[in-house]
Amino acid sequence: GEADKVIVHLADERELEAKIIGSDADSEVAVIKIDADNLAFLELADSDVTEVGEWVLAIGNPFGLSHTVTAGIVSAKGRSIGLTEYENFIQTDAAINRGNSGGPLLNLDGKVVGINTAIVGASGNIGIGFAIPSNMAKSVYEQLVESGTVVRGILGVYIMELEPDLAKSLGLDEETKGVAISRVTKDSAAEKAGLKRYDVVVEFEGKKVEKANEFRNRIAMQKPGTRVKIVVLRDGKPKTLFVKLGEKASSNKPAWNPQKGWSN
């Protein structure tokens, strides 16, 4: 739920009440503001270039132990664990416990690659923690500062991972990477642009598409009305389409449908 009041505790022992600029439940990112001078700040890194195996540091207040620093590596990228609607988590084995949430995940240059947000297991750290990538957080931040809310682009399709059996049934090589469209929503941006059921998306805005959740996030980070280029495989042949994205309506409905896949 939303907080009525937020108090920021600074390293110099000051406590300041913060103003809530905006929050986004779909990503669990919020922006707050305090009135203070000469504050140090951390620079954001480009989380897209962060590599698996890279050393990272996590800072937080686990169990009330302020300014605790732990170290580990980036274990994986692009993780989805069902915590929020839009996920593209960085997984790390740096010790993250309750109280670390909201703290930074830093690279060895001291730049923020992610915001620590979740752990696996109710009892505490077991070597699996998750952080929101800095690029996703930055996109949400910019919209919250500009308008106090977040709007996301949407295609109007249900998608699923292209597994080998599905690829084979569509007449494609079993090694083909992409995201299959299982349903196109009526009167959606996708339908208007000519996307069809069983199209396999292999490229979005010049970049390869391999994972469903990553594809959803990349679309959601685009503003409604943006014209995007999508390359699909249809009947085994590449086809280029241009889609003017619609606007995602706020909804409490689950994004995942076991029969149809991820909605986007």
DRENDRENMAR-936054 format. One record per residue (C-alpha): chain; x, y, z. Coordinates in nm, 4 decimals. Layout:
 cadena       xx       yy       zz
      A        X        Y        Z
...
***
This chain:
 cadena       xx       yy       zz
      A   0.0000   0.0000   0.0000
      A   0.0906   0.3665  -0.0120
      A   0.2784   0.5271   0.2776
      A   0.1239   0.8255   0.4565
      A   0.4635   0.9616   0.5532
      A   0.8231   0.8874   0.4527
      A   1.1175   0.9737   0.6785
      A   1.4691   0.9699   0.5294
      A   1.7570   0.8875   0.7625
      A   2.0863   1.0368   0.6425
      A   2.4374   0.9146   0.7215
      A   2.5012   1.2263   0.9324
      A   2.2117   1.1236   1.1616
      A   1.9662   1.3816   1.0235
      A   1.6053   1.2735   0.9750
      A   1.4045   1.4546   0.7091
      A   1.0467   1.4117   0.5971
      A   1.0252   1.3381   0.2254
      A   0.7653   1.4373  -0.0305
      A   0.6303   1.1514  -0.2419
      A   0.6569   1.2577  -0.6056
      A   0.4978   0.9435  -0.7441
      A   0.4988   0.5648  -0.7324
      A   0.4503   0.2804  -0.9784
      A   0.3028  -0.0432  -0.8425
      A   0.3769  -0.2373  -1.1633
      A   0.7533  -0.2016  -1.1102
      A   0.7601  -0.1219  -0.7358
      A   0.9586   0.1973  -0.7981
      A   0.8792   0.5258  -0.6227
      A   1.0325   0.8737  -0.6325
      A   1.0673   1.0844  -0.3178
      A   1.2196   1.4278  -0.2588
      A   1.3846   1.5902   0.0437
      A   1.4900   1.9502   0.1002
      A   1.8589   1.9416   0.1921
      A   2.1851   2.0892   0.0662
      A   2.5196   1.9361  -0.0317
      A   2.3963   1.5809  -0.0592
      A   2.6206   1.3201  -0.2175
      A   2.4615   1.1103  -0.4902
      A   2.5284   0.7934  -0.6843
      A   2.5521   0.7839  -1.0628
      A   2.3407   0.5353  -1.2576
      A   2.5197   0.2790  -1.4725
      A   2.3864   0.1372  -1.7994
      A   2.2414  -0.1911  -1.6735
      A   2.2153  -0.3257  -2.0289
      A   2.5938  -0.3597  -2.0477
      A   2.6263  -0.5213  -1.7035
      A   2.7520  -0.8758  -1.7589
      A   2.6891  -1.2057  -1.5847
      A   2.9881  -1.2790  -1.3612
      A   3.0570  -0.9106  -1.2938
      A   3.1330  -0.8223  -0.9309
      A   2.8709  -0.6123  -0.7500
      A   2.8157  -0.4646  -0.4034
      A   2.4837  -0.4391  -0.2182
      A   2.4206  -0.1729   0.0462
      A   2.1300  -0.1705   0.2874
      A   2.0045  -0.1959   0.6449
      A   1.9405  -0.5674   0.7022
      A   1.7954  -0.6427   1.0455
      A   1.8400  -0.2766   1.1377
      A   2.2180  -0.2887   1.0822
      A   2.2643   0.0369   0.8914
      A   2.5069   0.0833   0.6025
      A   2.5836  -0.2865   0.5641
      A   2.7871  -0.3717   0.2526
      A   2.7957  -0.7199   0.0974
      A   2.9673  -0.8443  -0.2174
      A   2.8891  -1.0967  -0.4874
      A   2.8502  -1.1372  -0.8600
      A   2.5746  -1.0931  -1.1166
      A   2.4373  -1.4476  -1.1358
      A   2.1885  -1.3886  -1.4187
      A   1.9911  -1.1199  -1.6002
      A   1.6341  -1.0943  -1.7262
      A   1.4823  -1.2941  -1.4419
      A   1.1050  -1.3030  -1.3834
      A   0.9758  -1.4369  -1.0502
      A   0.6123  -1.3222  -1.0425
      A   0.6632  -1.0415  -0.7913
      A   0.5465  -0.7518  -1.0106
      A   0.3802  -0.7198  -1.3492
      A   0.6928  -0.5908  -1.5239
      A   1.0085  -0.7750  -1.4296
      A   1.3559  -0.7953  -1.5745
      A   1.5501  -0.8610  -1.2565
      A   1.9243  -0.8806  -1.2130
      A   1.9971  -1.1892  -1.0007
      A   2.2902  -1.1724  -0.7598
      A   2.4478  -1.3881  -0.4926
      A   2.5500  -1.0833  -0.2886
      A   2.3893  -1.1265   0.0540
      A   2.0514  -0.9503   0.0397
      A   1.8243  -0.9769   0.3419
      A   1.5112  -0.8036   0.4645
      A   1.6057  -0.4396   0.5042
      A   1.8122  -0.4307   0.1853
      A   1.5081  -0.3516  -0.0291
      A   1.5471  -0.0094  -0.1898
      A   1.9234  -0.0065  -0.1454
      A   2.1646   0.0153  -0.4397
      A   2.3399  -0.2659  -0.6216
      A   2.6709  -0.1150  -0.7332
      A   2.9363  -0.2125  -0.9855
      A   3.3047  -0.1767  -0.9024
      A   3.3030   0.1764  -1.0466
      A   3.0614   0.2739  -0.7706
      A   2.7720   0.3219  -1.0129
      A   2.4196   0.1875  -0.9545
      A   2.3313  -0.1086  -1.1752
      A   2.0137  -0.1939  -0.9858
      A   1.7816  -0.1366  -0.6897
      A   1.7714  -0.4303  -0.4495
      A   1.4159  -0.5505  -0.4183
      A   1.3617  -0.9190  -0.3390
      A   1.4993  -1.2378  -0.1911
      A   1.4069  -1.6027  -0.2273
      A   1.3064  -1.7745   0.0941
      A   1.1217  -1.6361   0.3950
      A   1.4102  -1.7029   0.6331
      A   1.6549  -1.4684   0.4620
      A   1.9471  -1.4784   0.2235
      A   2.0248  -1.8094   0.0504
      A   2.2496  -1.6689  -0.2189
      A   1.9667  -1.5602  -0.4485
      A   1.8651  -1.1936  -0.4512
      A   1.7112  -0.9704  -0.7136
      A   1.7466  -0.6083  -0.8196
      A   1.5491  -0.3855  -1.0560
      A   1.7849  -0.2857  -1.3426
      A   1.8918   0.0779  -1.3345
      A   1.7674   0.1387  -1.6886
      A   1.4149   0.0281  -1.5966
      A   1.4233   0.2354  -1.2775
      A   1.5456   0.5393  -1.4738
      A   1.2611   0.5093  -1.7256
      A   1.0039   0.4920  -1.4455
      A   1.1733   0.7774  -1.2567
      A   1.1676   1.0099  -1.5565
      A   0.7936   0.9614  -1.6067
      A   0.7111   0.9988  -1.2376
      A   0.9064   1.3244  -1.2173
      A   0.7473   1.4556  -1.5358
      A   0.3858   1.3660  -1.4670
      A   0.3574   1.1807  -1.1350
      A   0.2453   0.8637  -1.3115
      A   0.3719   0.6011  -1.5561
      A   0.2127   0.5225  -1.8908
      A   0.3246   0.2227  -2.0926
      A   0.3016   0.1209  -2.4533
      A   0.1130  -0.1941  -2.5472
      A   0.0808  -0.4090  -2.8586
      A  -0.2376  -0.5959  -2.7735
      A  -0.1121  -0.9537  -2.8056
      A  -0.0551  -1.2637  -2.5946
      A   0.2943  -1.4056  -2.6292
      A   0.4958  -1.7069  -2.5172
      A   0.8486  -1.8372  -2.5394
      A   0.9317  -2.0191  -2.8623
      A   1.0165  -2.3647  -2.7293
      A   1.1672  -2.6266  -2.9681
      A   0.8388  -2.8226  -2.9983
      A   0.6440  -2.5054  -3.0804
      A   0.9055  -2.3962  -3.3331
      A   0.8868  -2.7347  -3.5029
      A   0.5059  -2.7224  -3.5186
      A   0.5315  -2.3821  -3.6917
      A   0.7672  -2.5225  -3.9523
      A   1.0750  -2.3559  -3.8046
      A   1.4118  -2.4945  -3.7032
      A   1.4049  -2.6157  -3.3425
      A   1.6960  -2.3821  -3.2613
      A   1.5018  -2.0716  -3.3718
      A   1.4915  -1.8007  -3.1055
      A   1.1960  -1.5677  -3.0682
      A   0.8593  -1.5020  -2.9082
      A   0.5406  -1.6541  -3.0501
      A   0.2125  -1.4644  -3.0686
      A  -0.0691  -1.6884  -2.9423
      A  -0.3498  -1.4346  -2.9739
      A  -0.4061  -1.0874  -3.1183
      A  -0.6550  -0.8709  -2.9317
      A  -0.9422  -0.7248  -3.1349
      A  -0.9004  -0.3585  -3.2390
      A  -0.5511  -0.3496  -3.0850
      A  -0.2419  -0.1775  -3.2204
      A  -0.1129  -0.5196  -3.3253
      A  -0.4262  -0.6050  -3.5227
      A  -0.4249  -0.2673  -3.6966
      A  -0.0615  -0.3178  -3.7985
      A  -0.1257  -0.6650  -3.9403
      A   0.0284  -0.8894  -3.6743
      A  -0.1255  -1.2367  -3.6702
      A  -0.1545  -1.5400  -3.4462
      A   0.1484  -1.7699  -3.4788
      A   0.3733  -1.4875  -3.5990
      A   0.7116  -1.5279  -3.4308
      A   0.8720  -1.2007  -3.3215
      A   1.2494  -1.2150  -3.3748
      A   1.3424  -0.8461  -3.3725
      A   1.2153  -0.5286  -3.2055
      A   1.3584  -0.1870  -3.2899
      A   1.6718  -0.3424  -3.4380
      A   1.7462  -0.5741  -3.1442
      A   1.6939  -0.9505  -3.1266
      A   1.3981  -1.0858  -2.9294
      A   1.4412  -1.4111  -2.7389
      A   1.2541  -1.3893  -2.4079
      A   0.8860  -1.3065  -2.3580
      A   0.9265  -1.1018  -2.0388
      A   1.2142  -0.9018  -2.1890
      A   1.0019  -0.8271  -2.4976
      A   0.7127  -0.7092  -2.2759
      A   0.9430  -0.4787  -2.0841
      A   1.0925  -0.3258  -2.3978
      A   0.7454  -0.2486  -2.5335
      A   0.6263  -0.1128  -2.1989
      A   0.9214   0.1275  -2.1818
      A   0.8035   0.2904  -2.5051
      A   0.5477   0.5695  -2.4810
      A   0.1993   0.5150  -2.6266
      A   0.1800   0.6416  -2.9837
      A   0.5421   0.5500  -3.0576
      A   0.5918   0.3906  -3.4005
      A   0.8087   0.0809  -3.3627
      A   0.9647  -0.1631  -3.6079
      A   0.8983  -0.5328  -3.5553
      A   1.0341  -0.8246  -3.7584
      A   0.8402  -1.1514  -3.7451
      A   0.8668  -1.4926  -3.9037
      A   0.5461  -1.5783  -4.0871
      A   0.5253  -1.9113  -4.2686
      A   0.8987  -1.9373  -4.2168
      A   0.9793  -1.6074  -4.3891
      A   1.0817  -1.2749  -4.2314
      A   0.8291  -0.9921  -4.2506
      A   0.8763  -0.6346  -4.1295
      A   0.5864  -0.4460  -3.9727
      A   0.5532  -0.0997  -3.8209
      A   0.3225  -0.0629  -3.5225
      A   0.1908   0.2497  -3.3507
      A   0.1717   0.1399  -2.9881
      A  -0.1450   0.1749  -2.7848
      A  -0.1653   0.2753  -2.4179
      A  -0.1779   0.0135  -2.1459
      A  -0.4752   0.0601  -1.9186
      A  -0.4287   0.0127  -1.5437
      A  -0.5641  -0.3259  -1.4452
      A  -0.5573  -0.5708  -1.1574
      A  -0.5952  -0.8638  -1.3971
      A  -0.2975  -1.1028  -1.4107
      A  -0.0668  -1.0538  -1.7094
      A  -0.0142  -1.4297  -1.7432
      A  -0.2721  -1.6680  -1.8925
      A  -0.1734  -2.0389  -1.8865
      A  -0.3371  -2.1046  -2.2249
      A  -0.2491  -1.7819  -2.4066
      A   0.0769  -1.6688  -2.2448
      A   0.1850  -1.3167  -2.1418
      A  -0.0432  -1.0282  -2.2370
      A   0.1167  -0.7195  -2.3842
***
